[in-house]
């Protein structure tokens, strides 16, 4: 029992040393303005009750996420957006399994993933203090996924 209390005390003392960054919450008005100004409409694919695997490099991850050293593992289901806008070295690889559907998207430069009611793991170098870059890795179970490409 004493060992458990000592370990817990050490963990509590180390807790303030971890960096925590808040994710950005998408601004709905900005999204509406961007949608109105788009020249070419994007194709949208929808999957429900599925698993998604994402790897690659992206410029933006939006949502009510609390990051701990670039790692996010939600306790509650969350909605978030992963976007690669086609900048230099921004490409995503996405594999989706769900309801008998299977989708693959490889090396897409202009892609947005709108993931709803997701639980799983998410690691983004953009919020990490240990690693630099814009690489991302995510494996999630989601209720609905909208993929704009």
Order of alpha helices (4+ residues) and beta strands (2+ residues): alpha-beta-alpha-beta-beta-beta-beta-beta-beta-beta-beta-beta
